[in-house]
Every structure is written in C-alpha cells, then in structure tokens.
Amino acid sequence: MQYLTIILKQTGLLWLALFPVLLMAQPKDNSPYSDFGIGDIVDRNYFSSQFMGGQGAAFHDPYEINLVNPASLGYLNMAAFDVGVSAKLFSLSDASNSNIAQWSGRMNHLSLAFPFKNSLNDLLDRKVRNTNIGMAFSLKPYSSVGYLIQTDSFDENIGNIERQFRGSGGTFDFSWSTGVKHKNFSGGLSIGRVFGKVIKQSSIGLLDQIEARNTFYERTTSYRGFIWRFGAMYDLILDKPVKDGESSSTKKRMLTFGIHGNSATNYKADYETFEGSAVLVSLNNLIRDTFNFDDTQVNLSGKLPAEIGAGVMYKSGEKFSLGLNMKTTTWSQFVSPIVNDNLKDAYRLSFGGYYRPNYKSINNYFSRVKYNLGVFYEKLPFVHNGEQIDDIGLSFGMGLPFFYQRKVSHANLGLILGTKGRNAAIQESYFRVMFSFTFNDDEWFLKRKYN
C-alpha cells in the first residue's frame, strides 16, 4: 500500500493548498440577476460536458468526472484528479444603450475520483468483471453573488440623489458521490453540504445637501444545509453480438439514457445587520456618524428547490458522440426567510457532442484531440415585466491529451458565448474562457505491485 499512501498524501496536500484558494476565489461578477434568491446557481457540469452544451445526464467516460449524474462514476477505469478555472468578459446594457464591460474569474471545481478496481489487475488475471464501483470527493461553488447597481435621480427640494446596491459572496458545495455499474446499468448517489456567506449592501447619498445624513445598510447572511442527488444510466448496445471465432469491432455503437434529480431540501440561515449614517460638516471637515450593529444570530430555515434532469447520448466508439439534455428546477418552491423574489420554475434544453478524428494516431497530435460543440437555451427563474429571463449560448472546446508520469491525462480548453436577459431592462452578454486539467492514474490498487 506504499504507492497508494504516497498518492493520498500528495493529493491531500494539494487539496489543502487549493482549499483556501477556492474559498477566497469569490467571483467578481457584476450581474444584477445574482441579487435574486441565493444568487446565480453555478453550472454543475464539468468543462468537457459544458463544452457540449451541458450533457451531464447521459455522459460518461472512463477517464473523466461527471457529478451531475453520480451514476457515471460506475464507468471510471482510472483515478482522476480534476481542477478547473474560468474567466469571463461580460457587458451590461440597458434601455439607454449605456454599456459596462468587465472581466471576472473564479476557480470552478476541485475533484478527486477513483474506481474500486484496477483494470490492470483484471488484465493480468485475465478476469472479466460485470460490476464496477467508483467514488468521488469534490468542492465547487453552488451559487455566486456579485453585483453593483447605481441609480441617480433628482428631486427639486433635495437635489441629486445617488443610490447604490452591492452584493458579494456565494455558497459552496462539498460532496461525496458514488456510482455502481453492473453490466449495462449504473446507479449513483451524491450527498453534499452547502455552506457560504452572502453580503448585501445599500446606501443613499444626498449629494447636494452638505449636512444631510447619508445612510448605509449591510446584511450578512450565512447559509448551511445538506443536499442529496440520485442518478441512473443505461447503455443500449446497438452492435450485433460477436460470435465465437469472430474478432470484435473497436467501433462500439450505443445509446445511453440517463436521469438524475433531487428533492427539495431544507437549509438554515443566520444573519446580522449593520446600519449607519454620516454627516459631513464642510466648515471644519468633521464627520459625525451614528451606527446600529445587530450581531444577533437569528436561526432561520428555508428550502432549496427540487430538480429533475434527463438525457440521451449516441456514441460511436471513441470517435463521435451526440446528445440531448433537458432539466427543470422548481424554483417556484424556493423558500427564504429573508427575501421574497417570486421566482419561477427554471427550464434548460441543450444539444451537443464531440468528434475525435483518430484517438490512436501517432503522427498527428490534433487527430487525437476531442472537439466539443454545443448549444443551450434556458429559462431562468427571474421575472421581468411578467416574463422570465432567458439565457442562450453556444459552446466550443477541445480535450487535449498529454503525458504525465508516463500516463495519458487530459486538459480541457474552451469558451462559451451567451446572452442573458434579451429584451429585459438589463441585458448581459458574456464571453467565458474555461480551462481544466485532469490527471489520470492507473496504479491505484495495483495488486501485483504490493504482493
């Protein structure tokens, strides 16, 4: 077990090193839509799936992690350590055609997954197994809040008035997941803890009144709760059975059907408030201020929404795949003791796949690259003038194989172009660049190395 111990120590140290980075890597978005509910819900699809529009329900791969449907862990053949980061250039425009452009970035996920068997052991022992078990631990953002809204108005009696609204923070999801595959069927379960802090501020400034009191308000809310998800997958093999004496084809065609979901779950919330006002006396530059700070930990409860998703993917060997994915989230059942945003149920439809010219090519590297393409359309839970805000986008990415310690691993590089809130008061156009790397290892539980 010496090798396994070394791997656990190395990955454990890496987790400890990156854990505070992930916690401090709060998004610097300026999206007014993140003011609703507990913020913008972060896509749980890992990048290889996001580049296909988001095919998490029916996507499985022996070398990549997919925690949207934990049943995919039953298909893992190698240990996988996956880290992903992204940067986003977005612009906001309103009815007056004013435009604000800004960059933001975050660490998207940190995951470790491994199968409970080693395919090399089976190969050396000439054993064929019908059952496989995979397990994963992951840390990723669950929701993000980041916005700065300023409105200017004029009153004949008061003069110019400036109002500012700010939001920052978000919540995280630390989860344990497992999947069990038997023959062509796989089932999975994921249990996670949601935790985090959201800060919302508002201020009013009377710019033309020298001795007027300018007010400031801040509320800090801490969230915590448990969530669970289930998933199932089934492979329908389209190839004819191989008869005795015939060579099996490397081009294995199949249809994979997948479903995942979770019920509504409860969460707890504590909050504290801070209120203040200040008066600037210009004659002697003195500032008189009054404050009210309430740090009483109010223990409140709420409810996160239920979700159900389903999809189907066609796969032709290692060369080609195409899928359709649908998902709905019952945000109309979201309960919060602090905000009442009258949210609606969200719906998402996506279509995409990948193409890899020749994964066995020796002379041409780009023939081994996996090219992903996808489109998606989503009805968000936010409402403007009686209509739901939509989000539509196009994704493209590449799966780049590389060697690390004589093992084939992968890097995913891609982008997403999208528009959120078409025909709404504020429209957000974004360009997101995403990068992740997956280190694979096939020496976990290698029996002959220790016997």
C-alpha positions in Angstrom: 0.0 0.0 0.0 3.0 2.3 -0.1 2.2 3.7 -3.5 -1.4 4.3 -2.5 -0.3 6.1 0.6 2.0 8.4 -1.4 -0.8 9.3 -3.8 -3.2 10.0 -0.9 -0.6 12.2 0.8 0.2 14.1 -2.5 -3.4 14.7 -3.4 -4.3 15.5 0.2 -1.6 18.2 0.3 -2.8 19.6 -3.0 -6.4 19.8 -1.6 -5.1 21.6 1.5 -3.2 24.0 -0.7 -6.0 24.8 -3.0 -8.9 24.7 -0.5 -8.3 28.3 0.8 -7.7 29.5 -2.7 -11.1 28.1 -3.8 -12.8 29.7 -0.7 -11.2 33.1 -1.4 -11.8 33.0 -5.1 -15.2 34.7 -4.8 -16.5 35.8 -8.2 -16.2 39.4 -9.1 -19.2 39.4 -11.4 -21.4 42.4 -11.8 -24.6 40.5 -12.7 -27.8 42.2 -11.4 -29.6 38.8 -11.7 -27.4 37.4 -8.9 -29.4 39.5 -6.4 -32.3 37.1 -6.6 -32.7 34.1 -4.3 -29.3 32.9 -3.0 -27.6 34.1 -6.2 -26.7 32.7 -9.6 -26.6 28.9 -9.5 -23.3 27.7 -10.8 -23.4 25.0 -13.6 -22.5 21.6 -12.1 -21.4 20.2 -15.4 -17.6 19.9 -15.7 -16.0 21.6 -18.6 -15.9 18.6 -21.0 -19.7 18.4 -20.6 -20.2 22.2 -20.6 -18.5 22.4 -24.0 -21.2 20.1 -25.4 -23.9 22.5 -24.1 -24.3 20.6 -20.8 -24.8 16.8 -21.4 -24.5 15.7 -17.8 -27.5 13.4 -17.6 -26.2 10.7 -20.0 -22.5 11.5 -20.3 -20.0 9.0 -19.0 -16.3 8.5 -19.7 -13.7 6.1 -18.3 -11.2 8.9 -17.7 -13.4 12.0 -16.8 -15.5 13.0 -13.9 -19.2 13.8 -14.2 -21.0 14.6 -11.0 -24.2 15.9 -12.5 -25.2 12.3 -12.7 -23.3 10.3 -10.0 -24.1 7.1 -11.8 -21.3 8.0 -14.2 -18.8 7.1 -11.5 -19.5 3.5 -12.1 -17.8 3.8 -15.6 -14.5 5.1 -14.3 -11.5 3.0 -15.2 -8.8 5.2 -13.8 -8.3 7.6 -10.8 -8.9 11.2 -11.9 -7.9 14.4 -10.2 -9.7 17.4 -11.9 -9.2 21.2 -11.3 -11.0 23.8 -13.4 -10.8 27.7 -13.6 -12.6 30.2 -15.8 -12.5 33.9 -16.7 -15.5 35.8 -18.1 -15.7 39.0 -20.1 -19.2 40.4 -19.8 -21.0 43.6 -20.7 -24.2 45.0 -19.3 -26.5 47.3 -21.3 -29.9 48.9 -20.6 -32.6 50.7 -22.5 -30.4 53.9 -22.8 -27.8 51.8 -24.6 -25.2 52.5 -21.9 -22.6 49.7 -21.7 -20.3 48.4 -19.0 -17.7 45.8 -19.7 -15.7 43.9 -17.1 -13.6 40.8 -16.5 -14.2 38.4 -13.7 -12.8 34.9 -12.8 -13.1 32.0 -10.4 -12.0 28.5 -9.6 -14.8 26.3 -10.7 -14.1 22.9 -9.2 -11.7 20.7 -7.4 -12.4 16.9 -7.5 -10.8 13.5 -6.9 -12.5 10.3 -8.2 -11.3 6.7 -8.3 -12.7 3.3 -9.2 -12.6 0.5 -6.6 -11.0 -1.9 -9.0 -7.9 -1.6 -11.3 -8.4 -2.7 -14.9 -4.7 -3.7 -15.0 -5.3 -6.3 -12.3 -8.1 -7.8 -14.3 -6.0 -7.8 -17.4 -3.1 -9.6 -15.7 -5.5 -12.1 -14.0 -7.5 -12.5 -17.2 -10.6 -11.7 -15.3 -13.8 -10.1 -16.7 -15.9 -8.1 -14.2 -19.6 -7.2 -14.7 -19.6 -4.8 -11.7 -17.6 -1.7 -11.0 -17.8 0.9 -8.2 -16.5 4.5 -8.3 -16.3 7.2 -5.7 -15.5 10.9 -5.8 -15.0 13.9 -3.5 -15.5 17.4 -4.8 -15.6 21.0 -3.8 -17.2 23.6 -6.1 -19.3 26.8 -5.9 -23.0 26.2 -5.6 -24.2 29.8 -6.1 -22.5 33.2 -6.6 -23.5 36.7 -5.8 -21.8 39.7 -7.4 -23.3 43.0 -8.5 -23.1 46.7 -8.2 -26.1 48.8 -9.2 -26.2 52.6 -9.0 -29.2 54.8 -9.8 -29.2 58.6 -9.9 -32.2 60.8 -9.5 -33.1 64.4 -8.9 -35.6 66.0 -6.5 -36.4 69.7 -6.7 -36.3 70.0 -2.9 -33.3 67.8 -2.2 -31.2 67.8 -5.3 -29.2 64.9 -6.7 -29.7 61.6 -5.0 -27.4 58.6 -5.5 -28.4 55.1 -4.5 -26.1 52.1 -4.6 -26.8 48.4 -4.2 -23.9 45.9 -3.8 -23.8 42.2 -3.4 -20.9 39.7 -2.9 -20.1 36.2 -1.8 -21.8 32.9 -2.5 -22.2 29.4 -1.4 -20.1 26.2 -1.9 -20.9 22.5 -2.3 -18.7 19.9 -0.7 -19.9 16.5 -1.8 -19.2 12.8 -1.6 -20.5 10.7 -4.5 -20.5 7.1 -5.5 -21.7 5.1 -8.5 -22.2 1.3 -9.0 -22.3 -0.2 -12.5 -23.5 -3.7 -13.3 -23.4 -4.8 -16.9 -25.2 -2.1 -18.8 -26.9 -0.4 -15.9 -25.4 2.1 -13.4 -26.9 3.9 -10.3 -25.4 6.6 -8.2 -25.9 8.8 -5.1 -24.3 12.1 -4.1 -24.5 13.7 -0.6 -23.3 17.2 -0.1 -23.1 20.1 2.3 -23.9 23.6 1.1 -22.3 26.4 3.1 -21.3 30.0 2.5 -21.9 33.7 3.2 -23.6 36.4 1.2 -23.2 40.2 1.9 -25.7 42.7 0.6 -25.3 46.5 1.0 -27.3 49.5 0.1 -26.6 53.2 0.6 -28.3 56.6 -0.2 -26.3 59.7 -0.7 -27.7 63.2 -0.9 -25.0 64.8 -3.0 -26.2 68.5 -2.9 -27.0 68.6 0.9 -23.9 69.3 2.8 -25.2 68.4 6.3 -27.6 65.7 5.2 -27.3 62.3 6.7 -26.1 59.7 4.2 -27.4 56.2 5.2 -25.7 52.9 4.8 -27.1 49.4 5.4 -25.4 46.0 5.3 -26.8 42.4 5.9 -24.5 39.4 6.1 -26.3 36.0 5.7 -24.6 32.7 6.4 -26.1 29.6 4.8 -25.7 25.9 5.6 -27.6 22.7 4.8 -27.3 19.3 3.2 -28.4 18.2 -0.3 -28.6 14.9 -2.0 -28.8 13.7 -5.6 -29.5 10.4 -7.3 -28.8 9.2 -10.8 -29.2 6.3 -13.2 -27.8 5.4 -16.6 -28.5 2.6 -19.0 -26.5 1.6 -22.1 -28.3 0.2 -25.1 -25.7 -1.6 -27.3 -26.5 -1.2 -31.0 -23.8 -3.5 -32.3 -24.7 -7.1 -33.1 -23.4 -9.7 -30.7 -19.9 -11.1 -31.6 -20.0 -14.8 -32.4 -17.3 -17.2 -31.4 -14.3 -17.1 -33.7 -15.1 -13.5 -34.9 -13.0 -10.5 -34.0 -14.8 -7.8 -32.0 -15.0 -4.4 -33.6 -13.4 -1.5 -31.9 -16.3 0.7 -33.1 -18.8 0.2 -30.4 -22.1 2.0 -31.0 -24.5 2.6 -28.2 -27.3 4.8 -26.9 -27.0 5.9 -23.2 -30.1 7.0 -21.4 -29.6 9.0 -18.2 -31.8 10.5 -15.4 -30.8 12.5 -12.3 -32.6 14.5 -9.7 -33.1 15.6 -6.1 -36.0 16.5 -3.9 -36.4 19.9 -2.1 -34.1 20.1 0.9 -34.1 22.3 3.9 -31.3 24.7 4.9 -30.5 27.0 7.8 -29.6 30.7 7.6 -28.2 33.2 10.2 -27.8 36.9 9.5 -26.6 40.0 11.1 -27.2 43.6 10.2 -25.3 46.9 10.3 -26.8 50.3 9.8 -25.1 53.7 9.8 -25.5 57.3 8.8 -22.9 60.1 8.4 -22.9 63.8 8.2 -20.1 65.7 6.6 -19.6 69.2 8.0 -17.6 71.1 5.4 -16.5 74.0 7.6 -14.2 72.0 9.8 -14.3 68.7 7.8 -15.7 66.8 10.8 -17.7 63.7 10.3 -20.4 62.9 12.8 -21.8 59.3 12.4 -24.2 57.1 14.2 -24.3 53.3 13.9 -26.5 50.4 14.8 -25.0 47.0 14.7 -27.1 43.9 15.4 -25.0 40.7 15.6 -27.8 38.6 17.0 -27.5 35.2 15.3 -31.1 34.7 14.1 -31.6 31.0 13.2 -34.0 30.8 10.3 -34.8 28.0 7.9 -35.6 27.8 4.2 -36.0 25.3 1.4 -33.9 24.7 -1.7 -35.7 23.6 -4.9 -36.1 20.1 -6.3 -34.6 19.2 -9.7 -35.0 16.6 -12.4 -33.0 16.1 -15.5 -32.9 13.5 -18.3 -30.8 13.0 -21.4 -29.8 10.6 -24.2 -26.4 10.3 -25.9 -25.4 8.4 -29.0 -21.8 7.2 -29.1 -19.9 5.6 -31.9 -16.7 4.2 -30.5 -14.1 6.8 -29.4 -14.8 8.9 -32.5 -18.2 10.5 -32.3 -20.9 11.3 -29.8 -24.1 13.4 -29.9 -26.6 14.1 -27.1 -29.8 15.9 -26.0 -30.3 17.0 -22.4 -33.3 18.5 -20.5 -33.6 19.8 -17.0 -36.1 21.6 -14.8 -35.7 23.1 -11.3 -38.7 24.0 -9.2 -37.6 27.5 -8.1 -41.2 28.4 -7.5 -41.0 26.2 -4.4 -37.9 28.0 -3.1 -38.4 29.3 0.4 -36.3 32.0 2.0 -37.0 33.8 5.4 -35.0 36.8 4.2 -36.0 37.5 0.6 -39.3 37.1 -1.4 -38.4 37.3 -5.1 -41.4 35.4 -6.5 -39.2 33.0 -8.6 -40.5 30.8 -11.3 -39.5 27.2 -12.3 -36.4 27.1 -14.5 -36.0 25.0 -17.6 -32.9 24.2 -19.7 -32.5 22.4 -23.0 -29.1 21.6 -24.5 -27.8 19.8 -27.6 -24.2 18.9 -28.4 -21.5 16.3 -28.8 -17.9 15.7 -29.7 -15.7 14.5 -32.6 -12.3 12.9 -32.3 -10.7 12.0 -35.7 -8.4 9.2 -34.5 -7.5 8.7 -30.9 -4.8 6.1 -31.8 -3.0 8.4 -34.2 0.8 8.5 -33.7 1.9 11.0 -36.3 -0.9 13.7 -35.9 -1.5 15.1 -32.5 -4.6 17.0 -33.5 -6.2 13.8 -34.6 -6.2 12.7 -31.0 -7.8 15.9 -29.8 -11.5 15.7 -28.9 -13.5 18.6 -30.4 -16.7 19.6 -28.5 -19.6 21.7 -29.7 -22.9 22.5 -28.1 -25.8 25.0 -27.8 -28.2 25.6 -24.9 -31.4 27.6 -24.1 -32.5 28.2 -20.5 -35.5 29.9 -18.9 -34.1 31.4 -15.7 -36.2 31.7 -12.5 -36.1 35.5 -12.6 -39.1 37.5 -13.8 -39.2 41.0 -15.5 -42.4 42.6 -16.6 -44.2 39.3 -16.1 -41.8 37.3 -18.4 -39.0 35.0 -17.4 -35.4 36.0 -18.2 -33.7 33.7 -20.7 -30.1 32.6 -21.3 -29.0 31.4 -24.7 -25.5 30.4 -25.7 -23.0 28.5 -27.9 -20.1 26.5 -26.5 -16.9 25.1 -28.1 -14.0 23.3 -26.5 -11.1 20.9 -27.0 -9.9 17.9 -25.0 -6.1 17.9 -25.2 -4.3 14.7 -24.3 -0.9 14.9 -22.7 1.5 12.6 -20.9 2.2 13.0 -17.1 4.4 10.5 -15.4 4.0 8.1 -18.4 0.2 8.3 -18.1 -2.2 9.8 -20.6 -4.1 12.7 -19.0 -6.3 15.5 -20.4 -6.6 19.2 -20.5 -9.9 20.9 -21.5 -9.8 24.3 -23.1 -12.9 26.1 -24.5 -15.2 29.0 -24.5 -18.9 29.9 -24.1 -20.7 32.8 -25.9 -24.0 33.8 -24.5 -26.7 36.4 -23.8 -28.8 36.7 -20.7 -31.9 38.8 -20.4 -32.8 39.5 -24.0 -35.5 42.3 -24.2 -35.2 42.8 -20.5 -34.3 46.1 -18.7 -30.7 44.9 -18.4 -29.1 42.6 -20.9 -25.9 40.7 -20.1 -23.7 39.5 -22.9 -20.8 37.3 -21.9 -17.7 35.5 -23.2 -16.4 32.8 -20.9 -12.9 31.2 -21.3 -12.5 27.9 -19.4 -9.6 25.7 -18.7 -9.2 22.5 -16.6 -6.8 19.6 -16.4 -7.4 16.0 -15.4 -4.6 13.8 -14.1 -5.3 10.2 -14.6 -3.6 7.3 -12.9 -4.0 3.5 -13.3 -1.8 2.3 -10.5 -4.4 2.7 -7.7 -4.9 -0.7 -6.0 -2.4 -2.4 -8.4 -2.3 -5.7 -6.6 0.9 -7.1 -8.2 2.9 -4.0 -7.1 2.4 -4.9 -3.5 2.3 -8.7 -3.4 
